[in-house]
């Protein structure tokens, strides 16, 4: 593990730390990444974490990093600094009152990608649940990039209230979800982010239609808000599937990698 200052990120320092755990120091904050670059890979997939079982894993955590050898693409894995030294399992990249960590992640990823000659259209952000929210947000901030998400949150405040309260009180020192929602809409609502950054990225939104809480709290409200505020919804591709047993759980590794490959290769097929 090597520490690199944000200002020193360039092609040389990135390649010197390929296939390794890197700590990027940015304005006093240490942000942990795993970088895996493959020669001649036509795309790079950036992974964000969902909920972390901190009784089994202590941050930094890089979910799905074991997949790197099972796909032909380069990859970056983001550890959410929000969870460090705190008794919380899920962070949505929220950071602190003073600092929205997703902004930092975006600046770092964009600098890495441009340094190693990946244009925006070559970059795909992937995550499920909270990682799906982060991926849509990161794609919104990265021109021409796309997000591939599975059962994501579109509205942090509509997720399980205990989890929302925990991150709200721990990281933002607030005790009212209603006030939290009104104070930080551009951190908690994906449609507000689309409006703020004046960009709706290409989103491949893989959703289990039989997960009622996801449909009620995220899919339908997102559709409604995009229509209400006349946000461009053309780039959003809702891809529904039916799995009563899996509920909110993400799709299997095999299905997920197949879909990521189909999307990157522009080869859409029904995945069974």
C-alpha positions in Angstrom: 0.0 0.0 0.0 1.4 3.3 -1.1 0.3 6.9 -0.3 0.2 9.3 -3.3 -0.8 13.0 -3.1 -3.7 13.9 -5.4 -1.5 16.5 -7.1 1.0 13.7 -8.0 -1.5 11.4 -9.7 -0.2 11.0 -13.2 0.3 8.1 -15.7 3.7 7.2 -14.1 2.6 7.1 -10.5 -0.6 5.2 -11.4 1.2 2.6 -13.5 3.8 2.2 -10.8 1.0 1.2 -8.4 -1.0 -1.0 -10.7 -2.6 -4.1 -9.1 -2.2 -2.6 -5.7 -4.0 -0.9 -2.8 -3.3 2.9 -3.1 -4.1 5.7 -0.6 -4.7 9.0 -2.3 -4.1 12.0 0.0 -6.5 14.8 -1.0 -6.8 18.0 1.0 -6.0 16.2 4.3 -8.2 13.2 3.6 -6.9 9.7 2.9 -9.0 7.8 0.3 -8.3 4.1 -0.4 -8.5 2.6 -3.8 -7.5 -0.6 -5.6 -6.4 -0.1 -9.1 -6.2 -2.9 -11.7 -5.3 -1.8 -15.2 -5.1 -4.3 -18.1 -3.2 -3.7 -21.3 -5.5 -2.7 -24.2 -8.7 -3.0 -22.1 -11.3 -1.0 -24.0 -13.2 0.1 -20.8 -12.7 0.6 -17.1 -15.3 -0.3 -14.5 -15.3 1.6 -11.2 -16.9 -0.3 -8.3 -18.5 1.3 -5.2 -19.5 -0.5 -2.0 -22.9 -1.3 -0.7 -23.5 -2.1 3.0 -20.5 -3.5 4.8 -20.7 -6.1 7.6 -18.1 -4.4 9.8 -18.2 -7.3 12.3 -16.5 -9.4 9.6 -14.6 -6.7 7.6 -12.9 -3.6 8.9 -12.5 -0.7 6.4 -11.0 -0.2 4.0 -13.2 -2.6 2.1 -13.2 -3.2 -1.7 -16.3 -5.1 -2.6 -16.1 -7.4 -5.7 -12.3 -6.9 -6.0 -12.0 -10.7 -6.3 -13.8 -10.4 -9.7 -11.0 -8.5 -11.4 -9.5 -11.6 -13.1 -13.0 -12.7 -14.3 -13.5 -9.8 -16.7 -11.4 -8.3 -19.5 -11.7 -4.7 -18.4 -9.6 -2.5 -16.2 -11.1 -1.8 -12.8 -10.9 0.6 -9.9 -12.4 -0.2 -6.5 -13.5 2.6 -4.1 -13.5 2.3 -0.4 -16.1 4.6 1.2 -14.2 6.7 3.7 -17.5 7.6 5.4 -17.4 4.3 7.3 -13.9 4.7 8.8 -13.7 4.8 12.6 -17.5 4.9 12.9 -20.1 2.3 13.9 -22.0 2.4 10.7 -22.3 -0.1 7.9 -23.5 2.0 5.0 -22.4 5.5 4.0 -23.5 6.5 0.4 -20.3 8.5 0.1 -21.9 11.2 2.3 -18.8 12.1 4.2 -19.4 14.9 6.7 -21.4 18.1 6.9 -18.3 20.0 5.8 -17.3 17.6 3.0 -19.2 15.5 0.5 -16.8 12.6 -0.1 -18.5 11.7 -3.5 -17.1 15.0 -4.9 -13.6 13.9 -3.8 -14.0 10.4 -5.3 -15.2 11.9 -8.5 -12.2 14.2 -8.8 -9.8 11.4 -8.1 -11.4 8.9 -10.5 -11.6 11.5 -13.3 -8.0 12.4 -12.9 -6.9 8.7 -12.9 -9.0 8.0 -16.0 -7.8 11.0 -18.0 -4.1 10.2 -17.0 -4.3 6.7 -18.4 -6.3 7.8 -21.5 -9.7 6.5 -20.7 -12.3 8.9 -22.1 -15.6 9.4 -20.4 -17.4 7.1 -22.7 -15.0 4.3 -21.7 -15.9 4.6 -18.0 -18.6 2.5 -16.4 -19.6 3.0 -12.7 -21.0 -0.1 -11.1 -22.6 -0.8 -7.7 -25.7 -2.3 -6.0 -27.8 -0.8 -3.3 -25.9 2.1 -1.7 -23.1 1.4 -4.2 -25.7 1.9 -7.0 -26.6 5.3 -5.6 -22.9 6.3 -5.5 -22.4 4.9 -9.1 -25.2 7.0 -10.5 -23.9 10.1 -8.7 -20.4 9.5 -9.9 -21.5 9.0 -13.5 -23.5 12.3 -13.2 -20.3 14.1 -12.3 -18.2 12.5 -15.1 -19.2 13.7 -18.5 -20.0 10.9 -21.1 -19.6 8.1 -18.5 -22.3 5.5 -17.7 -23.6 3.8 -14.6 -24.7 0.1 -14.3 -26.6 -0.3 -11.1 -28.5 -3.2 -9.4 -31.4 -2.5 -7.0 -29.9 0.9 -6.1 -31.2 3.6 -3.8 -32.3 6.6 -5.7 -33.2 8.5 -2.5 -31.1 7.9 0.6 -33.8 9.2 2.9 -36.2 6.5 1.6 -33.9 3.6 2.7 -34.3 1.8 6.0 -34.8 4.6 8.5 -32.5 3.1 11.2 -29.6 3.1 8.7 -30.3 6.6 7.6 -30.6 7.9 11.2 -27.3 6.2 12.0 -25.3 7.9 9.3 -27.2 11.2 9.8 -26.4 11.4 13.6 -22.9 10.0 13.3 -21.6 11.9 10.4 -23.8 15.0 10.2 -24.8 15.5 13.9 -28.4 15.9 13.0 -31.5 14.2 14.6 -34.3 14.9 12.1 -34.5 13.0 8.8 -36.9 15.7 7.5 -34.4 18.4 8.2 -31.6 16.2 6.8 -33.5 15.8 3.6 -34.3 19.5 3.2 -30.7 20.6 4.1 -28.8 18.2 1.8 -31.1 17.3 -1.2 -28.1 17.4 -3.5 -26.4 14.7 -1.5 -29.4 12.5 -0.8 -31.5 12.6 -4.0 -30.2 11.3 -7.4 -32.8 13.4 -9.3 -31.6 16.5 -7.5 -28.1 15.6 -8.5 -29.2 15.3 -12.1 -30.6 18.8 -11.8 -27.6 20.3 -10.0 -25.0 19.0 -12.5 -27.4 19.5 -15.5 -26.7 16.0 -16.7 -28.5 12.7 -16.8 -25.9 10.0 -17.4 -26.6 6.8 -19.3 -27.9 4.5 -16.5 -28.5 0.8 -16.9 -30.9 0.3 -14.0 -31.2 -3.4 -13.2 -34.1 -3.8 -10.8 -35.9 -6.8 -9.3 -39.5 -5.9 -9.9 -40.6 -8.2 -7.0 -38.6 -6.2 -4.4 -41.6 -4.1 -3.3 -39.7 -1.7 -1.1 -37.3 -0.8 -3.9 -40.1 -0.2 -6.4 -42.1 1.8 -4.0 -39.3 3.9 -2.4 -36.9 4.4 -5.3 -38.1 3.3 -8.8 -41.5 4.9 -8.9 -40.5 8.1 -7.1 -37.5 8.5 -9.5 -39.8 8.2 -12.5 -42.3 10.7 -10.9 -39.6 13.3 -10.0 -38.0 13.1 -13.4 -41.4 13.8 -15.1 -42.4 16.5 -12.5 -39.2 18.5 -13.0 -38.8 17.7 -16.7 -35.4 16.1 -16.2 -34.2 14.3 -19.3 -35.1 10.6 -18.7 -34.1 9.3 -22.1 -30.7 8.1 -20.9 -32.2 6.0 -18.1 -32.7 2.3 -19.2 -34.9 0.5 -16.7 -34.2 -3.3 -17.0 -36.6 -5.2 -14.8 -36.3 -8.8 -13.8 -38.4 -11.0 -11.5 -36.9 -12.9 -8.6 -39.2 -13.3 -5.6 -36.5 -15.2 -3.6 -33.6 -12.7 -3.9 -35.6 -9.6 -3.1 -33.1 -6.7 -2.6 -30.1 -8.9 -2.8 -27.9 -8.3 -5.9 -27.8 -10.6 -8.9 -25.2 -13.4 -9.0 -21.6 -12.7 -9.9 -22.1 -14.6 -13.2 -25.2 -12.7 -14.3 -23.7 -9.4 -13.2 -20.5 -9.9 -15.2 -22.5 -11.1 -18.2 -24.6 -8.0 -18.1 -21.6 -5.6 -17.6 -20.0 -7.3 -20.7 -23.1 -7.0 -22.8 -23.5 -3.3 -22.0 -19.9 -2.5 -22.7 -19.9 -4.5 -25.9 -23.3 -3.1 -26.9 -24.6 -6.7 -27.1 -27.9 -6.7 -25.3 -29.4 -10.1 -24.5 -32.0 -11.5 -22.1 -30.0 -12.9 -19.2 -31.6 -16.1 -17.7 
